[in-house]
Amino acid sequence: MYERLSNKNETPTIEELLTHIGKAKEMFEIIDNYLTDELKATEKKIYFDKHDKGWAVSYHAKKDYVCNIVMEKDAFLFVTRLSEENLKKAYDDVSEYAKECIDTSPYRHRGWIEFRMLEMENLTEAKMLLQIRVSGKQKSIG
């Protein structure tokens, strides 16, 4: 369904990642610019996800984890971690689609959120979750 780049032996370039996400390229560029310009994510690294999700881009701000973006065919999977308190604050303000993504995230019990970005409308919610993520230290989860 959402084909990922899964060859661990060949690190793709950012250009190859952007080609792979196809229709989602514009969304990725918007969220990438938001992360680097607005949220001051100073470190961006291409890596292979340790849970075998495929190739992804990891973002950190001043060595603090912000999020990962797992590249998929014509989409991408936005992954971040929030404290239960912060997640509860955000939950009431997101769409039913975002709630479903949050509720079905495999590591939700540990604060991890997986949000598949399919439409431009998803950007507003992703930005809100990112803003919450960087707005202060996350309390220990799990």
Beta strands, then each sheet from edge to edge (+ up, - down):
strand 1: 43-48
strand 2: 55-61
strand 3: 64-72
strand 4: 75-81
strand 5: 112-117
sheet 1: 1+ 2- 3+ 4- 5+
end
